[in-house]
Amino acid sequence: QVQVMESGGGLVEPGGSLRLSCAASGEIFSINAMGWYRQAPGKERELVAVVYSDSGTVYQDSVKGRFTVSRDNAKNTVSLQMNSLKPEDTAVYYCYTNTPWVDYWGKGTLVSVSS
Protein backbone atom coordinates (compact mmCIF):
# COMPACT_ATOMS: atom_id res chain seq x y z
CA GLN A 1 0.00 0.00 0.00
CA VAL A 2 1.32 3.44 -0.94
CA GLN A 3 1.01 6.46 1.32
CA VAL A 4 1.66 10.05 0.34
CA MET A 5 1.78 12.47 3.25
CA GLU A 6 2.19 16.23 3.22
CA SER A 7 3.22 18.54 6.03
CA GLY A 8 4.06 22.18 6.56
CA GLY A 9 0.92 24.13 5.73
CA GLY A 10 -0.42 26.92 7.88
CA LEU A 11 -1.30 30.59 8.15
CA VAL A 12 1.20 33.20 7.03
CA GLU A 13 1.09 36.93 6.35
CA PRO A 14 1.55 38.28 2.83
CA GLY A 15 5.23 38.40 1.97
CA GLY A 16 6.01 35.53 4.30
CA SER A 17 7.42 32.08 3.62
CA LEU A 18 6.40 28.47 4.15
CA ARG A 19 7.98 25.16 3.31
CA LEU A 20 5.87 22.15 2.37
CA SER A 21 7.23 18.62 2.57
CA CYS A 22 5.93 15.33 1.23
CA ALA A 23 6.99 11.72 1.54
CA ALA A 24 5.81 8.78 -0.53
CA SER A 25 6.15 5.40 1.19
CA GLY A 26 5.19 1.80 0.61
CA GLU A 27 5.47 -0.35 -2.49
CA ILE A 28 6.07 2.35 -5.04
CA PHE A 29 8.29 1.86 -8.06
CA SER A 30 9.71 3.86 -10.93
CA ILE A 31 8.64 7.32 -9.81
CA ASN A 32 8.80 9.63 -12.80
CA ALA A 33 7.68 12.92 -11.31
CA MET A 34 6.86 14.37 -7.92
CA GLY A 35 5.42 17.74 -7.20
CA TRP A 36 2.60 19.93 -6.03
CA TYR A 37 -0.84 20.93 -7.17
CA ARG A 38 -3.23 23.29 -5.41
CA GLN A 39 -6.94 23.96 -5.30
CA ALA A 40 -8.42 27.24 -4.14
CA PRO A 41 -12.06 27.52 -3.05
CA GLY A 42 -14.36 27.45 -6.07
CA LYS A 43 -11.53 26.73 -8.49
CA GLU A 44 -10.13 23.68 -10.23
CA ARG A 45 -6.99 21.93 -9.09
CA GLU A 46 -3.93 23.38 -10.83
CA LEU A 47 -0.28 22.50 -11.18
CA VAL A 48 2.11 24.49 -8.99
CA ALA A 49 5.48 22.82 -9.55
CA VAL A 50 6.77 19.42 -10.61
CA VAL A 51 10.25 17.92 -10.63
CA TYR A 52 11.14 14.96 -12.82
CA SER A 53 13.56 12.12 -12.16
CA ASP A 54 16.10 13.85 -14.43
CA SER A 55 15.80 16.96 -12.22
CA GLY A 56 13.87 18.91 -14.82
CA THR A 57 11.23 21.20 -13.37
CA VAL A 58 7.99 22.81 -14.43
CA TYR A 59 6.42 25.76 -12.63
CA GLN A 60 3.15 27.59 -12.95
CA ASP A 61 3.90 31.06 -14.27
CA SER A 62 2.43 32.81 -11.23
CA VAL A 63 4.91 31.16 -8.84
CA LYS A 64 8.10 31.41 -10.90
CA GLY A 65 10.80 33.21 -8.97
CA ARG A 66 8.96 32.77 -5.68
CA PHE A 67 8.59 29.00 -5.26
CA THR A 68 11.27 26.33 -5.48
CA VAL A 69 10.57 22.62 -5.78
CA SER A 70 13.18 20.06 -4.79
CA ARG A 71 13.28 16.30 -4.61
CA ASP A 72 15.27 13.51 -2.98
CA ASN A 73 15.00 10.54 -5.31
CA ALA A 74 16.56 8.14 -2.82
CA LYS A 75 14.03 8.99 -0.12
CA ASN A 76 10.99 9.56 -2.35
CA THR A 77 10.45 13.01 -0.89
CA VAL A 78 9.61 16.35 -2.43
CA SER A 79 9.56 19.83 -0.92
CA LEU A 80 8.19 23.19 -1.94
CA GLN A 81 9.80 26.34 -0.61
CA MET A 82 7.34 29.19 -0.96
CA ASN A 83 8.58 32.76 -0.56
CA SER A 84 6.91 36.14 -1.05
CA LEU A 85 3.53 34.56 -0.51
CA LYS A 86 0.45 36.36 -1.76
CA PRO A 87 -3.20 36.07 -0.71
CA GLU A 88 -3.93 34.44 -4.07
CA ASP A 89 -1.64 31.57 -3.08
CA THR A 90 -4.23 30.53 -0.51
CA ALA A 91 -5.31 26.98 -1.33
CA VAL A 92 -5.11 23.36 -0.33
CA TYR A 93 -1.81 22.03 -1.62
CA TYR A 94 -1.62 18.42 -2.76
CA CYS A 95 1.48 16.31 -3.17
CA TYR A 96 1.61 14.39 -6.44
CA THR A 97 3.61 11.29 -7.32
CA ASN A 98 3.61 9.96 -10.87
CA THR A 99 4.62 6.47 -12.00
CA PRO A 100 4.18 4.83 -15.41
CA TRP A 101 1.12 2.99 -14.11
CA VAL A 102 -0.66 5.20 -11.59
CA ASP A 103 -0.66 8.62 -9.94
CA TYR A 104 -0.70 8.94 -6.16
CA TRP A 105 -2.04 11.92 -4.24
CA GLY A 106 -1.78 13.11 -0.69
CA LYS A 107 -4.79 14.33 1.26
CA GLY A 108 -3.67 17.94 1.07
CA THR A 109 -2.41 20.64 3.41
CA LEU A 110 -3.97 24.07 3.76
CA VAL A 111 -1.94 27.20 3.08
CA SER A 112 -3.62 30.45 4.08
CA VAL A 113 -2.04 33.81 3.25
CA SER A 114 -3.73 36.64 5.10
CA SER A 115 -3.00 39.64 7.26
Contacts in CASP RR format, 6 or more apart in sequence:
PFRMAT RR
TARGET T0000
AUTHOR 0000-0000-0000
METHOD contacts of the structure
MODEL  1
QVQVMESGGGLVEPGGSLRLSCAASGEIFSINAMGWYRQAPGKERELVAV
VYSDSGTVYQDSVKGRFTVSRDNAKNTVSLQMNSLKPEDTAVYYCYTNTP
WVDYWGKGTLVSVSS
1 26 0 8 1.000
1 27 0 8 1.000
2 24 0 8 1.000
2 25 0 8 1.000
2 26 0 8 1.000
2 27 0 8 1.000
2 28 0 8 1.000
2 97 0 8 1.000
2 104 0 8 1.000
3 24 0 8 1.000
3 25 0 8 1.000
3 26 0 8 1.000
4 22 0 8 1.000
4 23 0 8 1.000
4 24 0 8 1.000
4 95 0 8 1.000
4 97 0 8 1.000
4 104 0 8 1.000
4 105 0 8 1.000
4 106 0 8 1.000
5 22 0 8 1.000
5 23 0 8 1.000
5 25 0 8 1.000
5 95 0 8 1.000
5 106 0 8 1.000
5 107 0 8 1.000
6 20 0 8 1.000
6 21 0 8 1.000
6 22 0 8 1.000
6 93 0 8 1.000
6 94 0 8 1.000
6 95 0 8 1.000
6 106 0 8 1.000
6 107 0 8 1.000
6 108 0 8 1.000
6 109 0 8 1.000
7 20 0 8 1.000
7 21 0 8 1.000
7 22 0 8 1.000
7 109 0 8 1.000
8 18 0 8 1.000
8 19 0 8 1.000
8 20 0 8 1.000
8 21 0 8 1.000
8 109 0 8 1.000
9 18 0 8 1.000
9 20 0 8 1.000
9 93 0 8 1.000
9 109 0 8 1.000
9 110 0 8 1.000
9 111 0 8 1.000
10 18 0 8 1.000
10 109 0 8 1.000
10 110 0 8 1.000
10 111 0 8 1.000
10 112 0 8 1.000
11 112 0 8 1.000
11 113 0 8 1.000
11 114 0 8 1.000
12 18 0 8 1.000
12 85 0 8 1.000
12 111 0 8 1.000
12 112 0 8 1.000
12 113 0 8 1.000
13 113 0 8 1.000
13 114 0 8 1.000
13 115 0 8 1.000
14 85 0 8 1.000
14 86 0 8 1.000
14 87 0 8 1.000
14 113 0 8 1.000
14 114 0 8 1.000
14 115 0 8 1.000
15 83 0 8 1.000
15 84 0 8 1.000
15 85 0 8 1.000
15 86 0 8 1.000
15 113 0 8 1.000
16 83 0 8 1.000
16 84 0 8 1.000
16 85 0 8 1.000
16 113 0 8 1.000
17 81 0 8 1.000
17 82 0 8 1.000
17 83 0 8 1.000
17 84 0 8 1.000
17 85 0 8 1.000
18 82 0 8 1.000
18 85 0 8 1.000
18 111 0 8 1.000
19 79 0 8 1.000
19 80 0 8 1.000
19 81 0 8 1.000
19 82 0 8 1.000
20 36 0 8 1.000
20 79 0 8 1.000
20 80 0 8 1.000
20 82 0 8 1.000
20 93 0 8 1.000
20 95 0 8 1.000
20 109 0 8 1.000
20 111 0 8 1.000
21 77 0 8 1.000
21 78 0 8 1.000
21 79 0 8 1.000
22 34 0 8 1.000
22 35 0 8 1.000
22 36 0 8 1.000
22 77 0 8 1.000
22 78 0 8 1.000
22 79 0 8 1.000
22 95 0 8 1.000
22 106 0 8 1.000
23 75 0 8 1.000
23 76 0 8 1.000
23 77 0 8 1.000
24 31 0 8 1.000
24 34 0 8 1.000
24 76 0 8 1.000
24 77 0 8 1.000
24 95 0 8 1.000
24 97 0 8 1.000
24 104 0 8 1.000
25 76 0 8 1.000
28 76 0 8 1.000
28 97 0 8 1.000
28 99 0 8 1.000
28 104 0 8 1.000
29 99 0 8 1.000
30 99 0 8 1.000
30 100 0 8 1.000
31 53 0 8 1.000
31 73 0 8 1.000
31 76 0 8 1.000
31 97 0 8 1.000
31 98 0 8 1.000
31 99 0 8 1.000
32 52 0 8 1.000
32 53 0 8 1.000
32 98 0 8 1.000
32 99 0 8 1.000
32 100 0 8 1.000
33 50 0 8 1.000
33 51 0 8 1.000
33 52 0 8 1.000
33 53 0 8 1.000
33 96 0 8 1.000
33 97 0 8 1.000
33 98 0 8 1.000
34 50 0 8 1.000
34 51 0 8 1.000
34 71 0 8 1.000
34 76 0 8 1.000
34 77 0 8 1.000
34 78 0 8 1.000
34 95 0 8 1.000
34 96 0 8 1.000
34 97 0 8 1.000
34 98 0 8 1.000
35 48 0 8 1.000
35 49 0 8 1.000
35 50 0 8 1.000
35 51 0 8 1.000
35 69 0 8 1.000
35 71 0 8 1.000
35 78 0 8 1.000
35 80 0 8 1.000
35 95 0 8 1.000
35 96 0 8 1.000
35 97 0 8 1.000
36 47 0 8 1.000
36 48 0 8 1.000
36 49 0 8 1.000
36 50 0 8 1.000
36 69 0 8 1.000
36 78 0 8 1.000
36 80 0 8 1.000
36 93 0 8 1.000
36 94 0 8 1.000
36 95 0 8 1.000
36 96 0 8 1.000
37 45 0 8 1.000
37 46 0 8 1.000
37 47 0 8 1.000
37 48 0 8 1.000
37 93 0 8 1.000
37 94 0 8 1.000
37 96 0 8 1.000
38 45 0 8 1.000
38 46 0 8 1.000
38 48 0 8 1.000
38 89 0 8 1.000
38 91 0 8 1.000
38 92 0 8 1.000
38 93 0 8 1.000
38 94 0 8 1.000
38 111 0 8 1.000
39 45 0 8 1.000
39 46 0 8 1.000
39 91 0 8 1.000
39 92 0 8 1.000
39 94 0 8 1.000
40 88 0 8 1.000
40 90 0 8 1.000
40 91 0 8 1.000
40 92 0 8 1.000
41 91 0 8 1.000
43 91 0 8 1.000
45 94 0 8 1.000
46 60 0 8 1.000
47 58 0 8 1.000
47 60 0 8 1.000
48 59 0 8 1.000
48 60 0 8 1.000
48 63 0 8 1.000
48 67 0 8 1.000
48 69 0 8 1.000
48 80 0 8 1.000
48 93 0 8 1.000
49 57 0 8 1.000
49 58 0 8 1.000
49 59 0 8 1.000
49 60 0 8 1.000
49 63 0 8 1.000
49 67 0 8 1.000
49 68 0 8 1.000
49 69 0 8 1.000
49 80 0 8 1.000
50 57 0 8 1.000
50 58 0 8 1.000
50 69 0 8 1.000
50 96 0 8 1.000
51 57 0 8 1.000
51 69 0 8 1.000
51 70 0 8 1.000
51 71 0 8 1.000
51 78 0 8 1.000
53 73 0 8 1.000
55 71 0 8 1.000
57 69 0 8 1.000
59 65 0 8 1.000
59 67 0 8 1.000
59 69 0 8 1.000
62 88 0 8 1.000
63 82 0 8 1.000
63 89 0 8 1.000
66 82 0 8 1.000
66 83 0 8 1.000
66 84 0 8 1.000
66 85 0 8 1.000
67 80 0 8 1.000
67 81 0 8 1.000
67 82 0 8 1.000
67 83 0 8 1.000
68 80 0 8 1.000
68 81 0 8 1.000
68 83 0 8 1.000
69 78 0 8 1.000
69 79 0 8 1.000
69 80 0 8 1.000
69 81 0 8 1.000
70 78 0 8 1.000
70 79 0 8 1.000
70 81 0 8 1.000
71 77 0 8 1.000
71 78 0 8 1.000
71 79 0 8 1.000
72 78 0 8 1.000
76 97 0 8 1.000
78 95 0 8 1.000
78 97 0 8 1.000
80 93 0 8 1.000
82 89 0 8 1.000
82 111 0 8 1.000
85 111 0 8 1.000
85 113 0 8 1.000
86 113 0 8 1.000
87 113 0 8 1.000
87 114 0 8 1.000
88 113 0 8 1.000
89 111 0 8 1.000
89 113 0 8 1.000
90 111 0 8 1.000
90 112 0 8 1.000
90 113 0 8 1.000
90 114 0 8 1.000
91 110 0 8 1.000
91 111 0 8 1.000
92 108 0 8 1.000
92 109 0 8 1.000
92 110 0 8 1.000
92 111 0 8 1.000
93 108 0 8 1.000
93 109 0 8 1.000
93 110 0 8 1.000
93 111 0 8 1.000
94 105 0 8 1.000
94 106 0 8 1.000
94 107 0 8 1.000
94 108 0 8 1.000
95 105 0 8 1.000
95 106 0 8 1.000
95 108 0 8 1.000
96 103 0 8 1.000
96 104 0 8 1.000
96 105 0 8 1.000
96 106 0 8 1.000
97 103 0 8 1.000
97 104 0 8 1.000
97 105 0 8 1.000
98 104 0 8 1.000
END
